[in-house]
Amino acid sequence: MYQLLEKVNFDGKYYRIKCVNSGEWECCWDLAIKVQFFGKMQGVVLYPKRLFSRKEKKIVYRSVILVNPYQLWDEALVNKFWNLQERVEFLISRILFHECIHLMISLGNTLPSCFGNTDIYLEFRKMFEVSSSNKLLSERHEVEFRLWSLVLFGASGSESEQVLLGRVQEIYEFLINEKYSNQKTGNIFHSPFKNEKIARKYAWVAAVKAGGDVHVNKNVWKVEVRRLSIALRGLYNGIDALLDN
């Protein structure tokens, strides 16, 4: 992963990472990385924007990663790295690694297989397939049921059932994506995250993605978020049990 990033300066400008041929077309990936402070999100990936040139028979995918090292003065991190420069470097490396995983999964879903099928993407697909297996049918259905409730809570009222079901599946994949990304990052940086912590954090994010508490009392919404967190922890534990076998 870092070999790809060697060509990129952290100045917000696009750099050409890689190009491959797919039939008559050439597919290229441009990446921009910028470090800036904004709120309390560690990082953000702006997913691939496609630029077509029929004349040149070229498709360019442009992505942006924003890195926010706002946790510089986190007590645990300060105790680990007294030197400010070391903390900055550690935070940027960890956040960038995490966001690059999301980006490579997105590219794997988007680009031709000769370009997008990285080890990271294939590992994620294996985890996703395990999460969708019959052995975890009840755990998956419980998560999807909680997501369905939250999507209904946040629906505008004009969406079709098909659109709402699509939103449930989109958020479900996001939750598996976050488990894989957090697990991979934690292992690489020797700071593993427990499933309970990941489930609690991303159940809330998923509930916001579902639309928030538009149609229900705030307390009712919070109860459903907690139920999603419990269901998600069960699914995550089940995934680990199957992958460890």
TIGU-734308 format. One record per residue: residue in one letter; residue number from 1; x, y, z of N, C-alpha, C in turn. Coordinates in nm, 3 decimals, decimal comma, m for minus. Each point is the difference from the previous one (the first is absolute). Example, Ala and Ser with C-alpha at 12.3 -4.5 7.8 and 13.67 -1.06 7.14 Angstrom:
<atoms>
ATOM|resn|resi|n_xx|n_yy|n_zz|ca_xx|ca_yy|ca_zz|c_xx|c_yy|c_zz
ATOM|A|1|1,319|m0,569|0,780|m0,089|0,119|0,000|0,090|0,120|0,000
ATOM|S|2|m0,035|0,105|m0,072|0,082|0,119|0,006|m0,077|0,109|0,073
</atoms>
This chain:
<atoms>
ATOM|resn|resi|n_xx|n_yy|n_zz|ca_xx|ca_yy|ca_zz|c_xx|c_yy|c_zz
ATOM|M|1|0,082|m0,121|0,000|m0,082|0,121|0,000|0,086|0,126|0,000
ATOM|Y|2|0,102|0,002|0,089|0,081|0,121|0,011|0,087|0,022|m0,123
ATOM|Q|3|0,031|m0,107|m0,075|0,073|0,018|m0,125|m0,081|0,084|m0,098
ATOM|L|4|m0,131|m0,016|0,000|m0,086|0,081|m0,086|0,002|0,146|0,043
ATOM|L|5|0,011|0,023|0,132|m0,008|0,136|0,052|0,131|0,076|m0,010
ATOM|E|6|0,108|m0,068|m0,039|0,129|0,068|m0,011|m0,004|0,116|m0,099
ATOM|K|7|m0,089|m0,008|m0,098|m0,007|0,103|m0,104|m0,085|0,119|0,042
ATOM|V|8|m0,062|m0,007|0,117|m0,098|0,101|0,039|0,057|0,092|0,108
ATOM|N|9|m0,005|0,131|m0,026|0,030|0,100|0,103|m0,130|0,036|0,071
ATOM|F|10|0,008|0,031|0,127|m0,121|0,028|0,078|m0,039|0,147|m0,014
ATOM|D|11|m0,025|0,041|m0,123|m0,029|0,141|m0,028|m0,136|0,023|m0,063
ATOM|G|12|m0,082|m0,106|m0,007|m0,133|0,014|m0,056|m0,006|m0,004|m0,151
ATOM|K|13|0,116|m0,016|m0,066|0,003|m0,006|m0,147|m0,008|m0,145|m0,046
ATOM|Y|14|m0,054|m0,021|m0,121|m0,013|m0,136|m0,054|0,133|m0,049|m0,055
ATOM|Y|15|0,028|m0,128|0,028|0,119|m0,066|m0,054|m0,043|m0,131|m0,065
ATOM|R|16|0,060|m0,031|m0,115|m0,033|m0,124|m0,071|0,066|m0,117|0,071
ATOM|I|17|m0,082|m0,094|0,048|0,050|m0,114|0,076|0,032|m0,119|m0,089
ATOM|K|18|m0,094|m0,030|m0,089|0,015|m0,122|m0,078|m0,092|0,004|m0,120
ATOM|C|19|0,042|m0,065|m0,109|m0,085|m0,015|m0,119|0,008|m0,145|m0,048
ATOM|V|20|m0,111|m0,055|m0,046|m0,004|m0,133|m0,059|m0,092|0,004|m0,121
ATOM|N|21|0,019|m0,096|m0,089|m0,087|m0,010|m0,117|m0,110|m0,101|0,026
ATOM|S|22|m0,121|0,035|m0,043|m0,115|m0,089|0,009|m0,068|0,001|m0,136
ATOM|G|23|0,034|m0,099|m0,083|m0,050|0,001|m0,137|0,063|0,115|m0,077
ATOM|E|24|m0,083|0,079|m0,066|0,048|0,115|m0,075|0,020|0,123|0,088
ATOM|W|25|m0,044|m0,008|0,122|0,003|0,116|0,088|0,117|m0,007|0,098
ATOM|E|26|0,051|0,117|0,036|0,102|0,011|0,104|m0,067|0,056|0,125
ATOM|C|27|0,020|m0,068|0,113|m0,057|0,044|0,127|0,112|0,052|0,090
ATOM|C|28|m0,017|0,121|0,051|0,101|0,062|0,085|m0,061|0,042|0,134
ATOM|W|29|0,083|0,001|0,102|m0,043|0,040|0,133|0,083|0,119|0,045
ATOM|D|30|m0,067|0,111|0,029|0,064|0,120|0,055|m0,041|0,015|0,146
ATOM|L|31|0,095|0,038|0,085|m0,028|0,013|0,143|0,055|0,132|0,053
ATOM|A|32|m0,080|0,066|0,083|0,043|0,120|0,072|m0,014|m0,026|0,149
ATOM|I|33|0,098|0,044|0,078|m0,003|m0,014|0,146|0,027|0,136|0,062
ATOM|K|34|m0,082|0,034|0,099|0,017|0,127|0,069|m0,016|m0,020|0,149
ATOM|V|35|0,090|0,059|0,078|m0,008|m0,005|0,146|m0,057|0,133|0,049
ATOM|Q|36|m0,112|m0,007|0,071|m0,060|0,122|0,054|m0,087|m0,036|0,121
ATOM|F|37|m0,021|0,098|0,087|m0,083|m0,021|0,118|m0,144|0,039|m0,031
ATOM|F|38|m0,094|m0,090|0,029|m0,142|0,029|m0,023|m0,083|m0,088|0,092
ATOM|G|39|m0,059|0,058|0,102|m0,089|m0,075|0,088|0,068|m0,119|0,066
ATOM|K|40|m0,077|m0,108|0,019|0,052|m0,117|0,069|m0,011|m0,127|m0,083
ATOM|M|41|0,010|0,014|m0,131|0,012|m0,116|m0,088|0,147|m0,018|m0,034
ATOM|Q|42|0,053|m0,120|0,024|0,144|m0,021|m0,022|0,038|0,011|m0,146
ATOM|G|43|m0,087|m0,044|m0,086|0,031|0,005|m0,143|m0,125|m0,015|m0,083
ATOM|V|44|0,011|0,044|m0,124|m0,113|m0,008|m0,093|0,055|m0,040|m0,138
ATOM|V|45|m0,071|m0,091|m0,066|0,033|m0,034|m0,138|m0,111|0,053|m0,090
ATOM|L|46|0,039|0,078|m0,098|m0,094|0,042|m0,104|0,019|m0,098|m0,114
ATOM|Y|47|m0,101|m0,084|m0,022|0,016|m0,116|m0,086|0,013|0,035|m0,147
ATOM|P|48|0,046|m0,098|m0,081|0,042|0,029|m0,137|m0,100|0,078|m0,085
ATOM|K|49|0,051|0,106|m0,059|m0,073|0,077|m0,101|0,055|m0,042|m0,136
ATOM|R|50|m0,088|m0,037|m0,091|0,045|m0,050|m0,130|0,005|0,110|m0,104
ATOM|L|51|0,111|0,007|m0,071|0,016|0,093|m0,111|0,023|m0,081|m0,127
ATOM|F|52|m0,086|0,021|m0,100|0,008|m0,076|m0,125|0,062|0,084|m0,111
ATOM|S|53|0,082|m0,065|m0,083|0,049|0,061|m0,123|m0,015|m0,102|m0,111
ATOM|R|54|m0,108|0,014|m0,078|m0,023|m0,095|m0,110|0,108|0,012|m0,107
ATOM|K|55|0,049|0,122|m0,018|0,103|0,023|m0,100|0,127|m0,077|0,034
ATOM|E|56|0,042|0,005|0,126|0,121|m0,069|0,043|m0,028|m0,142|0,049
ATOM|K|57|m0,129|m0,036|0,007|m0,041|m0,131|0,054|0,061|m0,021|0,140
ATOM|K|58|m0,025|0,096|0,084|0,057|m0,002|0,135|m0,108|0,032|0,103
ATOM|I|59|0,004|m0,074|0,112|m0,086|0,029|0,115|0,092|0,029|0,118
ATOM|V|60|m0,018|0,116|0,061|0,081|0,039|0,116|m0,090|0,004|0,123
ATOM|Y|61|0,040|m0,073|0,104|m0,071|m0,001|0,128|0,076|0,089|0,097
ATOM|R|62|m0,066|0,103|0,050|0,065|0,095|0,091|m0,057|m0,013|0,141
ATOM|S|63|0,088|m0,017|0,097|m0,041|m0,016|0,140|0,076|0,098|0,087
ATOM|V|64|m0,062|0,037|0,112|0,062|0,092|0,096|m0,007|m0,062|0,140
ATOM|I|65|0,110|0,006|0,074|0,002|m0,041|0,140|0,034|0,121|0,085
ATOM|L|66|m0,087|0,031|0,097|0,027|0,106|0,096|0,039|m0,064|0,133
ATOM|V|67|0,112|0,040|0,055|0,052|m0,056|0,125|m0,007|0,107|0,109
ATOM|N|68|m0,065|m0,035|0,112|m0,021|0,096|0,108|0,061|m0,052|0,131
ATOM|P|69|0,124|0,041|0,033|0,066|m0,050|0,122|m0,043|0,076|0,125
ATOM|Y|70|m0,131|0,010|0,021|m0,051|0,083|0,110|0,028|m0,060|0,138
ATOM|Q|71|0,037|m0,129|0,004|0,021|m0,067|0,129|0,143|0,015|0,053
ATOM|L|72|0,069|0,103|m0,043|0,140|0,019|0,039|0,020|0,000|0,151
ATOM|W|73|m0,099|0,050|0,074|0,016|0,012|0,145|m0,082|m0,104|0,076
ATOM|D|74|m0,039|m0,107|m0,070|m0,066|m0,112|0,067|0,094|m0,059|0,106
ATOM|E|75|m0,053|m0,021|0,121|0,085|m0,040|0,112|0,077|m0,129|m0,027
ATOM|A|76|m0,068|m0,100|m0,056|0,067|m0,127|m0,027|0,112|0,017|m0,102
ATOM|L|77|m0,024|0,085|m0,100|0,100|0,022|m0,104|0,119|0,079|0,054
ATOM|V|78|m0,029|0,098|0,086|0,108|0,079|0,062|0,088|m0,089|0,087
ATOM|N|79|m0,062|m0,093|0,072|0,077|m0,092|0,084|0,087|m0,094|m0,084
ATOM|K|80|m0,047|m0,029|m0,121|0,075|m0,090|m0,089|0,111|0,074|m0,073
ATOM|F|81|m0,029|0,124|m0,042|0,099|0,080|m0,074|0,009|0,139|0,064
ATOM|W|82|0,104|0,021|0,078|0,017|0,132|0,064|0,036|0,106|m0,103
ATOM|N|83|0,076|m0,040|m0,102|0,045|0,094|m0,101|m0,113|0,035|m0,096
ATOM|L|84|m0,025|0,130|m0,019|m0,112|0,044|m0,084|0,014|m0,049|m0,143
ATOM|Q|85|0,120|0,006|m0,056|0,022|m0,042|m0,138|m0,034|m0,148|m0,017
ATOM|E|86|0,038|m0,081|0,098|m0,032|m0,143|m0,006|m0,150|m0,022|0,003
ATOM|R|87|m0,071|0,077|0,081|m0,146|m0,013|0,006|m0,063|0,037|m0,133
ATOM|V|88|0,048|0,109|m0,058|m0,054|0,044|m0,130|0,021|m0,109|m0,105
ATOM|E|89|0,121|m0,053|m0,006|0,031|m0,102|m0,102|m0,081|m0,127|0,022
ATOM|F|90|m0,014|m0,040|0,127|m0,078|m0,121|0,029|m0,146|0,019|m0,038
ATOM|L|91|m0,058|0,112|0,039|m0,142|0,025|m0,030|m0,026|0,005|m0,149
ATOM|I|92|0,083|0,075|m0,072|m0,019|0,012|m0,145|0,014|m0,136|m0,066
ATOM|S|93|0,099|m0,078|0,042|0,020|m0,133|m0,060|m0,120|m0,091|0,025
ATOM|R|94|m0,048|0,000|0,125|m0,113|m0,088|0,034|m0,128|0,041|m0,072
ATOM|I|95|m0,028|0,130|0,000|m0,121|0,049|m0,067|0,007|m0,026|m0,149
ATOM|L|96|0,116|0,029|m0,059|0,016|m0,019|m0,144|m0,015|m0,146|m0,038
ATOM|F|97|0,057|m0,090|0,081|m0,013|m0,143|m0,027|m0,147|m0,041|0,002
ATOM|H|98|m0,072|0,045|0,102|m0,142|m0,034|0,014|m0,080|0,050|m0,120
ATOM|E|99|0,021|0,125|m0,039|m0,076|0,057|m0,111|0,039|m0,062|m0,133
ATOM|C|100|0,127|m0,038|m0,014|0,042|m0,067|m0,123|m0,068|m0,136|m0,017
ATOM|I|101|m0,026|m0,068|0,112|m0,073|m0,126|m0,008|m0,138|0,024|m0,059
ATOM|H|102|m0,070|0,101|0,052|m0,132|0,032|m0,055|0,008|0,031|m0,149
ATOM|L|103|0,102|0,075|m0,037|0,015|0,040|m0,139|0,028|m0,120|m0,090
ATOM|M|104|0,085|m0,090|0,045|0,035|m0,117|m0,081|m0,118|m0,096|m0,013
ATOM|I|105|m0,084|m0,007|0,102|m0,122|m0,080|m0,011|m0,095|0,063|m0,101
ATOM|S|106|m0,013|0,132|0,006|m0,085|0,071|m0,096|0,051|m0,019|m0,143
ATOM|L|107|0,131|0,011|m0,018|0,058|m0,019|m0,133|m0,019|m0,143|m0,047
ATOM|G|108|0,010|m0,095|0,093|m0,023|m0,140|m0,036|m0,141|m0,024|m0,049
ATOM|N|109|m0,096|0,073|0,057|m0,139|m0,011|m0,045|m0,024|0,073|m0,132
ATOM|T|110|0,091|0,091|m0,036|m0,023|0,089|m0,114|0,082|m0,037|m0,122
ATOM|L|111|0,128|m0,030|0,021|0,094|m0,015|m0,111|0,000|m0,142|m0,056
ATOM|P|112|0,056|m0,018|m0,121|0,016|m0,134|m0,056|0,079|m0,089|0,095
ATOM|S|113|m0,027|m0,130|m0,001|0,060|m0,092|0,097|0,152|0,000|m0,007
ATOM|C|114|0,058|0,025|m0,119|0,146|0,000|m0,013|0,063|0,115|0,076
ATOM|F|115|m0,080|0,101|0,034|0,048|0,119|0,068|m0,042|0,001|0,146
ATOM|G|116|m0,125|m0,037|0,024|m0,058|0,020|0,133|0,012|m0,116|0,096
ATOM|N|117|0,036|m0,120|m0,047|0,003|m0,117|0,088|0,130|m0,008|0,080
ATOM|T|118|0,017|0,093|0,093|0,115|m0,002|0,090|m0,023|m0,102|0,111
ATOM|D|119|0,106|m0,032|0,074|m0,014|m0,092|0,114|m0,101|0,053|0,100
ATOM|I|120|0,004|0,131|0,023|m0,093|0,061|0,095|m0,143|m0,018|m0,047
ATOM|Y|121|m0,025|0,024|m0,127|m0,137|m0,014|m0,052|m0,046|m0,145|0,012
ATOM|L|122|0,087|m0,094|m0,035|m0,038|m0,142|0,005|m0,025|m0,045|0,144
ATOM|E|123|0,079|0,049|0,095|m0,023|m0,032|0,142|m0,135|0,055|0,046
ATOM|F|124|m0,029|0,122|m0,042|m0,129|0,059|0,038|m0,115|m0,081|m0,059
ATOM|R|125|0,011|m0,038|m0,127|m0,108|m0,077|m0,063|m0,021|m0,133|0,072
ATOM|K|126|0,109|m0,060|0,047|m0,013|m0,126|0,074|m0,078|0,024|0,129
ATOM|M|127|0,033|0,109|0,072|m0,073|0,031|0,123|m0,146|0,028|m0,030
ATOM|F|128|m0,027|0,072|m0,107|m0,138|0,033|m0,034|m0,078|m0,126|m0,034
ATOM|E|129|0,062|m0,092|m0,074|m0,066|m0,125|m0,036|m0,029|m0,084|0,125
ATOM|V|130|0,094|m0,001|0,095|m0,022|m0,071|0,126|m0,118|0,061|0,075
ATOM|S|131|m0,007|0,133|0,001|m0,110|0,068|0,070|m0,135|m0,032|m0,062
ATOM|S|132|0,001|m0,037|m0,129|m0,124|m0,029|m0,072|m0,029|m0,149|m0,010
ATOM|S|133|0,081|m0,082|0,067|m0,017|m0,145|m0,010|m0,119|m0,047|0,084
ATOM|N|134|m0,046|m0,120|m0,030|m0,114|m0,057|0,073|0,031|m0,024|0,148
ATOM|K|135|0,129|m0,018|0,031|0,038|m0,024|0,139|m0,024|0,122|0,089
ATOM|L|136|m0,009|0,117|m0,062|m0,026|0,123|0,076|m0,134|0,062|m0,040
ATOM|L|137|m0,091|m0,085|m0,046|m0,128|0,048|m0,051|m0,077|0,079|0,106
ATOM|S|138|m0,012|m0,054|0,120|m0,079|0,068|0,104|0,066|0,130|0,043
ATOM|E|139|0,134|m0,001|0,013|0,072|0,121|0,040|m0,014|0,110|m0,106
ATOM|R|140|0,013|m0,040|m0,127|m0,012|0,099|m0,107|m0,142|0,056|m0,007
ATOM|H|141|m0,100|m0,087|0,011|m0,139|0,047|m0,006|m0,032|0,094|0,115
ATOM|E|142|0,057|m0,024|0,117|m0,024|0,089|0,114|0,058|0,139|m0,028
ATOM|V|143|0,120|0,004|m0,057|0,060|0,129|m0,036|m0,083|0,070|m0,106
ATOM|E|144|m0,041|m0,074|m0,102|m0,078|0,059|m0,109|m0,136|0,048|0,050
ATOM|F|145|m0,060|m0,072|0,095|m0,128|0,042|0,057|0,015|0,133|0,073
ATOM|R|146|0,108|0,013|0,078|0,024|0,126|0,072|0,029|0,113|m0,098
ATOM|L|147|0,073|m0,029|m0,105|0,027|0,101|m0,102|m0,129|0,043|m0,070
ATOM|W|148|m0,088|m0,097|m0,026|m0,127|0,031|m0,064|m0,082|0,095|0,087
ATOM|S|149|m0,004|m0,026|0,130|m0,073|0,089|0,091|0,058|0,140|m0,004
ATOM|L|150|0,133|0,011|0,002|0,064|0,131|m0,001|m0,020|0,073|m0,132
ATOM|V|151|0,001|m0,075|m0,109|m0,026|0,061|m0,131|m0,142|0,055|m0,006
ATOM|L|152|m0,096|m0,073|0,056|m0,138|0,049|0,005|m0,011|0,124|0,087
ATOM|F|153|0,074|0,002|0,111|m0,001|0,118|0,088|0,049|0,125|m0,072
ATOM|G|154|0,095|m0,019|m0,093|0,061|0,114|m0,067|m0,049|0,027|m0,140
ATOM|A|155|m0,097|m0,079|m0,048|m0,047|0,014|m0,138|m0,078|0,130|m0,018
ATOM|S|156|0,008|0,055|m0,120|m0,072|0,125|m0,029|m0,148|m0,025|m0,025
ATOM|G|157|m0,034|m0,125|m0,036|m0,139|m0,034|m0,027|m0,031|m0,017|m0,146
ATOM|S|158|0,091|0,046|m0,085|m0,024|m0,009|m0,144|0,076|m0,116|m0,065
ATOM|E|159|0,091|m0,065|0,076|0,079|m0,108|m0,058|m0,082|m0,128|m0,013
ATOM|S|160|0,030|m0,078|m0,102|m0,066|m0,129|m0,018|0,065|m0,103|0,094
ATOM|E|161|m0,070|m0,111|0,018|0,055|m0,107|0,085|0,132|m0,050|m0,057
ATOM|Q|162|0,009|m0,007|m0,132|0,124|m0,046|m0,064|0,117|0,092|0,032
ATOM|V|163|m0,025|0,129|m0,001|0,105|0,097|0,033|0,044|m0,016|0,145
ATOM|L|164|m0,095|m0,020|0,090|0,032|m0,016|0,142|0,078|m0,129|0,025
ATOM|L|165|m0,039|m0,108|m0,068|0,074|m0,126|0,013|0,142|0,016|m0,052
ATOM|G|166|0,015|0,075|m0,109|0,133|0,028|m0,053|0,085|0,075|0,099
ATOM|R|167|m0,062|0,091|0,074|0,073|0,076|0,102|0,045|m0,092|0,113
ATOM|V|168|m0,086|m0,093|0,038|0,037|m0,097|0,104|0,124|m0,079|m0,042
ATOM|Q|169|0,000|m0,048|m0,124|0,113|m0,080|m0,048|0,127|0,083|m0,012
ATOM|E|170|m0,015|0,125|m0,040|0,115|0,090|m0,010|0,063|0,023|0,138
ATOM|I|171|m0,084|0,023|0,101|0,051|0,024|0,135|0,058|m0,129|0,058
ATOM|Y|172|m0,063|m0,114|m0,031|0,052|m0,129|0,047|0,143|m0,021|m0,051
ATOM|E|173|0,022|0,026|m0,129|0,135|m0,017|m0,056|0,097|0,099|0,065
ATOM|F|174|m0,048|0,120|0,027|0,083|0,098|0,070|0,045|m0,054|0,136
ATOM|L|175|m0,089|m0,066|0,072|0,033|m0,052|0,133|0,102|m0,113|m0,006
ATOM|I|176|m0,007|m0,083|m0,103|0,101|m0,105|m0,017|0,132|0,062|m0,043
ATOM|N|177|m0,009|0,101|m0,086|0,118|0,074|m0,044|0,075|0,059|0,120
ATOM|E|178|m0,075|0,058|0,093|0,063|0,062|0,117|0,061|m0,106|0,093
ATOM|K|179|m0,065|m0,114|0,012|0,061|m0,106|0,083|0,133|m0,042|m0,059
ATOM|Y|180|0,002|m0,024|m0,131|0,124|m0,043|m0,064|0,108|0,108|0,012
ATOM|S|181|m0,037|0,125|m0,029|0,098|0,110|0,001|0,057|0,024|0,139
ATOM|N|182|m0,086|0,000|0,101|0,047|0,020|0,137|0,085|m0,117|0,048
ATOM|Q|183|m0,041|m0,121|m0,035|0,074|m0,119|0,041|0,138|m0,001|m0,065
ATOM|K|184|0,006|0,028|m0,130|0,126|0,000|m0,073|0,093|0,108|0,053
ATOM|T|185|m0,053|0,120|0,020|0,080|0,111|0,050|0,051|m0,028|0,141
ATOM|G|186|m0,087|m0,052|0,086|0,039|m0,031|0,137|0,111|m0,103|0,006
ATOM|N|187|m0,007|m0,102|m0,084|0,103|m0,104|m0,001|0,134|0,056|m0,049
ATOM|I|188|m0,003|0,082|m0,104|0,123|0,056|m0,055|0,068|0,094|0,099
ATOM|F|189|m0,080|0,079|0,071|0,056|0,100|0,092|0,001|m0,047|0,146
ATOM|H|190|m0,020|m0,131|0,020|0,009|m0,061|0,133|m0,092|0,067|0,102
ATOM|S|191|m0,119|0,035|m0,047|m0,101|0,058|0,090|m0,136|m0,053|m0,041
ATOM|P|192|m0,022|m0,132|0,018|m0,124|m0,062|m0,048|m0,124|0,056|0,068
ATOM|F|193|m0,108|0,007|m0,078|m0,128|0,047|0,051|m0,089|m0,120|0,030
ATOM|K|194|m0,070|0,005|0,113|m0,095|m0,105|0,033|m0,128|0,020|m0,080
ATOM|N|195|m0,067|m0,112|m0,030|m0,124|0,007|m0,077|m0,105|0,087|0,068
ATOM|E|196|m0,003|m0,005|0,132|m0,099|0,080|0,074|0,019|0,149|m0,027
ATOM|K|197|0,125|0,045|m0,002|0,029|0,141|m0,024|m0,034|0,041|m0,143
ATOM|I|198|0,038|m0,085|m0,096|m0,030|0,030|m0,141|m0,151|0,003|m0,022
ATOM|A|199|m0,070|m0,098|0,057|m0,146|m0,007|m0,017|m0,068|0,121|0,060
ATOM|R|200|0,043|0,041|0,118|m0,062|0,115|0,067|0,021|0,129|m0,081
ATOM|K|201|0,121|0,019|m0,048|0,032|0,122|m0,076|m0,076|0,006|m0,132
ATOM|Y|202|0,003|m0,110|m0,074|m0,055|0,004|m0,136|m0,149|m0,026|m0,006
ATOM|A|203|m0,058|m0,052|0,108|m0,147|m0,007|0,006|m0,056|0,142|m0,003
ATOM|W|204|0,064|0,090|0,072|m0,044|0,140|0,001|0,018|0,064|m0,137
ATOM|V|205|0,116|m0,025|m0,063|0,025|0,055|m0,134|m0,102|m0,055|m0,099
ATOM|A|206|m0,029|m0,130|0,011|m0,098|m0,062|m0,090|m0,138|0,062|0,018
ATOM|A|207|m0,036|0,029|0,126|m0,131|0,060|0,028|m0,011|0,139|m0,061
ATOM|V|208|0,110|0,075|0,003|0,001|0,132|m0,063|m0,010|m0,015|m0,151
ATOM|K|209|0,073|m0,096|m0,057|m0,008|m0,025|m0,143|m0,142|m0,039|m0,041
ATOM|A|210|m0,071|m0,068|0,090|m0,137|m0,044|m0,030|m0,098|0,116|m0,005
ATOM|G|211|0,040|0,115|0,051|m0,087|0,117|m0,009|m0,032|0,068|0,131
ATOM|G|212|0,048|m0,058|0,112|m0,023|0,064|0,129|m0,138|m0,027|0,056
ATOM|D|213|m0,044|0,088|0,090|m0,126|m0,021|0,073|m0,111|0,091|m0,052
ATOM|V|214|m0,020|m0,002|m0,132|m0,098|0,090|m0,063|m0,142|m0,026|0,049
ATOM|H|215|m0,037|m0,129|0,013|m0,140|m0,035|0,025|m0,026|m0,057|0,139
ATOM|V|216|0,100|m0,002|0,087|m0,022|m0,059|0,133|0,063|0,088|0,108
ATOM|N|217|m0,041|m0,028|0,122|0,059|0,066|0,116|0,149|m0,035|0,010
ATOM|K|218|0,080|0,095|0,043|0,145|m0,020|0,009|0,036|m0,121|0,085
ATOM|N|219|m0,072|m0,021|0,111|0,030|m0,111|0,089|m0,031|m0,134|m0,066
ATOM|V|220|m0,108|m0,006|m0,078|m0,034|m0,123|m0,073|0,111|m0,032|m0,099
ATOM|W|221|0,049|0,103|m0,068|0,108|m0,016|m0,097|0,126|m0,053|0,068
ATOM|K|222|0,034|0,054|0,116|0,119|m0,042|0,073|m0,010|m0,146|0,043
ATOM|V|223|m0,120|m0,042|0,041|m0,020|m0,140|0,038|0,027|m0,092|m0,118
ATOM|E|224|m0,048|0,039|m0,118|0,021|m0,083|m0,120|0,148|m0,002|m0,040
ATOM|V|225|0,069|0,111|0,021|0,144|0,003|m0,028|0,073|m0,097|0,092
ATOM|R|226|m0,038|m0,005|0,127|0,062|m0,094|0,095|m0,029|m0,144|m0,041
ATOM|R|227|m0,121|m0,025|m0,046|m0,034|m0,135|m0,046|0,083|m0,039|m0,122
ATOM|L|228|0,022|0,096|m0,089|0,085|m0,027|m0,116|0,143|m0,030|0,046
ATOM|S|229|0,048|0,074|0,097|0,136|m0,022|0,051|0,015|m0,141|0,055
ATOM|I|230|m0,100|m0,047|0,075|0,004|m0,136|0,057|m0,004|m0,105|m0,111
ATOM|A|231|m0,089|0,021|m0,098|m0,011|m0,094|m0,112|0,129|m0,002|m0,082
ATOM|L|232|0,058|0,116|m0,019|0,122|0,012|m0,079|0,118|m0,069|0,068
ATOM|R|233|0,006|0,013|0,132|0,106|m0,068|0,075|m0,012|m0,151|m0,017
ATOM|G|234|m0,123|m0,052|0,003|m0,020|m0,143|m0,021|0,043|m0,044|m0,138
ATOM|L|235|m0,029|0,081|m0,101|0,041|m0,032|m0,137|0,152|0,004|m0,012
ATOM|Y|236|0,062|0,103|0,054|0,146|0,011|m0,006|0,067|m0,118|0,069
ATOM|N|237|m0,051|m0,040|0,116|0,057|m0,114|0,071|m0,016|m0,128|m0,082
ATOM|G|238|m0,114|m0,014|m0,067|m0,024|m0,117|m0,084|0,095|m0,003|m0,119
ATOM|I|239|0,026|0,114|m0,059|0,094|0,008|m0,112|0,139|m0,046|0,045
ATOM|D|240|0,044|0,050|0,115|0,132|m0,037|0,051|0,009|m0,150|0,025
ATOM|A|241|m0,106|m0,057|0,057|0,000|m0,143|0,031|0,014|m0,084|m0,127
ATOM|L|242|m0,069|0,040|m0,107|0,007|m0,076|m0,125|0,134|0,021|m0,070
ATOM|L|243|0,053|0,121|0,003|0,128|0,027|m0,066|0,116|m0,066|0,073
ATOM|D|244|m0,015|m0,020|0,131|0,107|m0,063|0,078|0,005|m0,150|m0,018
ATOM|N|245|m0,110|m0,059|m0,049|m0,004|m0,146|m0,019|0,082|m0,042|m0,122
</atoms>
